[in-house]
Amino acid sequence: MIAIIGGGASGLMAALTAAERGEQVVLLERQPRVGRKLLSTGNGRCNLSNLHSAPEHYHGDDYAFTVPALAAFDAAAARQYFRSLGLLTVCEPDGRIYPLSNQAGSVVDVLRLNAAGRGVALRTDCQVQAIRREGTGFLLQLEQEQLRAQQVIVCCGGCAGAKVGGSSSGYRLLEGLGHRCTRLYPALVQLKTETALVRALKGVRADAALSLSQNDAPLAASSGEVQFTEYGVSGPAVFDISRAASVAGGGLLLTLDFLPQLTEDEIAAILRRRCELLPELPGSDLLAGILHNRLGQTLLRYCGLRLNMPAAELSNRQRQKIACAIKRFQLPVTGTLGFDSAQVTAGGIVTSQFNPQTLESRLMPGLYAAGEVLDIDGDCGGYNLHWAWASGRLAGRTL
Ligand SMILES: Cc1cc2nc3c(=O)[nH]c(=O)nc-3n(C[C@H](O)[C@H](O)[C@H](O)COP(=O)(O)OP(=O)(O)OC[C@H]3O[C@@H](n4cnc5c(N)ncnc54)[C@H](O)[C@@H]3O)c2cc1C
């Protein structure tokens, strides 16, 4: 019998794949239902894959570890496989793939129903506490009983999203069998910044080019939507640099360029014309039509200017200062919102201890791992679920 520990994305995929090969499979899930985290993904829509799923979108000590799994199960294969299960998908212009129903619940339903239909024994409320070697197989310690399995796939996920099932349980199970775990960091997570300025921006969304630096050394860059919150910044462009922020630790500065398509001098020229045309315009409206009103007003305050100051009174130097603030609005980063709010864990079980062609442990034949528990994390945009499917499929096919 094959035991799969964890009824999330990778576990359900591994279970289905092994069952398709006629194996007797038991799927053990500690929560009352399988796929709980999946229900929260993509804001309830489940961004289940990405057309551009390729190794360069993944991180970890050795991101090339993903090559065989991704080559065997790319985005097209994932869409086709889900279609064979009864799930239709759509691909958005940016490559993100969603269920046609726009409901994460549909993804869980097709996986759960097909797994049950193929004879997978789904055991929920069933936490595996330890795994021990017994002969050529394994003995799994459950709360009240022990379970024997010839092969085991650990699909316990990572620490991210604790409220929807994230935990360190998988790392501990594998460490108990001699595997090593790297340091763990929250990734795809909101950043906390100094709040004096951003508090006034709560709820504002803006497109910007972001750069993250530490003691003047550039660390990461991204562009896209930023959402201001009471604690700092969120949104896809922030998620893209959050891994670097999390790993780097302190002394971080976030610089936002709200008009990357214009130079500072071009912006200053636009402001000069505006001041000539509308000399009575109060400072509070100076950037109206260029940026979100509240953002414009905050930038003026950032420059130390009065919001009731008429446009005619602004000097060349002050206009240049505003243009500079639009291009280089700087916020000291004080941390991240942590694992509770993160979408994925950076770090995990060291991949060099697993064979990338099969996902079998190099230390313990018959033991496999898939999904987030391994030291692999993906960019924002469906890459993490794609890794869960591709690795779950590979482990389920080769054991
Ligand atoms: C809010 C949120 C939104 C996200 N949105 C997206 C998105 O849109 N697109 C995307 O690609 N990724 C997204 N992710 C990331 C993605 O959900 C995960 O990377 C992916 O689910 C990992 O799959 P997994 O199978 O490794 O782990 P999981 O899906 O987390 O499944 C692990 C399962 O194992 C169970 N388990 C753990 N330990 C034990 C044990 N000892 N015994 C029994 N069961 C155990 C857990 O309860 C859990 O059900 C999101 C994550 C979060 C938190």
The ligand as an SDF file (V2000), in Angstrom:
LIG
                    3D

 53 58  0  0  0  0  0  0  0  0999 V2000
   -3.9860   32.4400    0.8650 C   0  0  0  0  0  0  0  0  0  0  0  0
   -3.1600   31.6790   -0.1560 C   0  0  0  0  0  0  0  0  0  0  0  0
   -3.3940   31.9060   -1.5030 C   0  0  0  0  0  0  0  0  0  0  0  0
   -2.6290   31.2180   -2.4540 C   0  0  0  0  0  0  0  0  0  0  0  0
   -2.9070   31.4160   -3.7770 N   0  0  0  0  0  0  0  0  0  0  0  0
   -2.2100   30.7270   -4.7160 C   0  0  0  0  0  0  0  0  0  0  0  0
   -2.5350   30.8400   -6.0940 C   0  0  0  0  0  0  0  0  0  0  0  0
   -3.5370   31.4750   -6.4810 O   0  0  0  0  0  0  0  0  0  0  0  0
   -1.7490   30.1700   -6.9910 N   0  0  0  0  0  0  0  0  0  0  0  0
   -0.6680   29.4040   -6.6010 C   0  0  0  0  0  0  0  0  0  0  0  0
    0.0130   28.8390   -7.4520 O   0  0  0  0  0  0  0  0  0  0  0  0
   -0.3790   29.2300   -5.2870 N   0  0  0  0  0  0  0  0  0  0  0  0
   -1.1220   29.8680   -4.3550 C   0  0  0  0  0  0  0  0  0  0  0  0
   -0.8350   29.6700   -3.0280 N   0  0  0  0  0  0  0  0  0  0  0  0
    0.2440   28.7100   -2.6660 C   0  0  0  0  0  0  0  0  0  0  0  0
   -0.2650   27.2480   -2.8010 C   0  0  0  0  0  0  0  0  0  0  0  0
   -1.5410   27.1290   -2.2250 O   0  0  0  0  0  0  0  0  0  0  0  0
    0.6850   26.2620   -2.1570 C   0  0  0  0  0  0  0  0  0  0  0  0
    2.0040   26.4770   -2.6090 O   0  0  0  0  0  0  0  0  0  0  0  0
    0.2620   24.8210   -2.4640 C   0  0  0  0  0  0  0  0  0  0  0  0
   -1.0270   24.5680   -1.9440 O   0  0  0  0  0  0  0  0  0  0  0  0
    1.2420   23.8220   -1.8980 C   0  0  0  0  0  0  0  0  0  0  0  0
    0.7610   22.5400   -2.1300 O   0  0  0  0  0  0  0  0  0  0  0  0
    1.1860   21.3540   -1.1530 P   0  0  0  0  0  0  0  0  0  0  0  0
    0.4460   20.1530   -1.5950 O   0  0  0  0  0  0  0  0  0  0  0  0
    2.6450   21.2910   -1.0490 O   0  0  0  0  0  0  0  0  0  0  0  0
    0.6750   21.8090    0.2870 O   0  0  0  0  0  0  0  0  0  0  0  0
   -0.7990   22.1350    0.7950 P   0  0  0  0  0  0  0  0  0  0  0  0
   -1.7050   22.4220   -0.3520 O   0  0  0  0  0  0  0  0  0  0  0  0
   -0.6350   23.1340    1.8580 O   0  0  0  0  0  0  0  0  0  0  0  0
   -1.2830   20.7600    1.4090 O   0  0  0  0  0  0  0  0  0  0  0  0
   -0.6290   20.1780    2.5200 C   0  0  0  0  0  0  0  0  0  0  0  0
   -1.6650   19.3690    3.2730 C   0  0  0  0  0  0  0  0  0  0  0  0
   -1.0170   18.5130    4.1980 O   0  0  0  0  0  0  0  0  0  0  0  0
   -1.7600   18.4710    5.3830 C   0  0  0  0  0  0  0  0  0  0  0  0
   -0.8420   18.0170    6.4480 N   0  0  0  0  0  0  0  0  0  0  0  0
    0.2340   18.6740    6.9280 C   0  0  0  0  0  0  0  0  0  0  0  0
    0.8610   17.9400    7.8450 N   0  0  0  0  0  0  0  0  0  0  0  0
    0.1600   16.7840    7.9680 C   0  0  0  0  0  0  0  0  0  0  0  0
    0.3180   15.5910    8.7470 C   0  0  0  0  0  0  0  0  0  0  0  0
    1.3250   15.4780    9.6230 N   0  0  0  0  0  0  0  0  0  0  0  0
   -0.5940   14.5980    8.6300 N   0  0  0  0  0  0  0  0  0  0  0  0
   -1.6270   14.7160    7.7490 C   0  0  0  0  0  0  0  0  0  0  0  0
   -1.8200   15.8140    6.9780 N   0  0  0  0  0  0  0  0  0  0  0  0
   -0.9270   16.8200    7.0710 C   0  0  0  0  0  0  0  0  0  0  0  0
   -2.2550   19.9010    5.5460 C   0  0  0  0  0  0  0  0  0  0  0  0
   -3.3700   19.9820    6.3970 O   0  0  0  0  0  0  0  0  0  0  0  0
   -2.5870   20.2530    4.0930 C   0  0  0  0  0  0  0  0  0  0  0  0
   -3.9130   19.9570    3.7580 O   0  0  0  0  0  0  0  0  0  0  0  0
   -1.5970   30.3210   -2.0510 C   0  0  0  0  0  0  0  0  0  0  0  0
   -1.3920   30.0980   -0.6850 C   0  0  0  0  0  0  0  0  0  0  0  0
   -2.1550   30.7670    0.2510 C   0  0  0  0  0  0  0  0  0  0  0  0
   -1.9160   30.5030    1.7220 C   0  0  0  0  0  0  0  0  0  0  0  0
  1  2  1  0
  2  3  1  0
  2 52  2  0
  3  4  2  0
  4  5  1  0
  4 50  1  0
  5  6  2  0
  6  7  1  0
  6 13  1  0
  7  8  2  0
  7  9  1  0
  9 10  1  0
 10 11  2  0
 10 12  1  0
 12 13  2  0
 13 14  1  0
 14 15  1  0
 14 50  1  0
 15 16  1  0
 16 17  1  0
 16 18  1  0
 18 19  1  0
 18 20  1  0
 20 21  1  0
 20 22  1  0
 22 23  1  0
 23 24  1  0
 24 25  2  0
 24 26  1  0
 24 27  1  0
 27 28  1  0
 28 29  2  0
 28 30  1  0
 28 31  1  0
 31 32  1  0
 32 33  1  0
 33 34  1  0
 33 48  1  0
 34 35  1  0
 35 36  1  0
 35 46  1  0
 36 37  1  0
 36 45  1  0
 37 38  2  0
 38 39  1  0
 39 40  1  0
 39 45  2  0
 40 41  1  0
 40 42  2  0
 42 43  1  0
 43 44  2  0
 44 45  1  0
 46 47  1  0
 46 48  1  0
 48 49  1  0
 50 51  2  0
 51 52  1  0
 52 53  1  0
M  END
$$$$
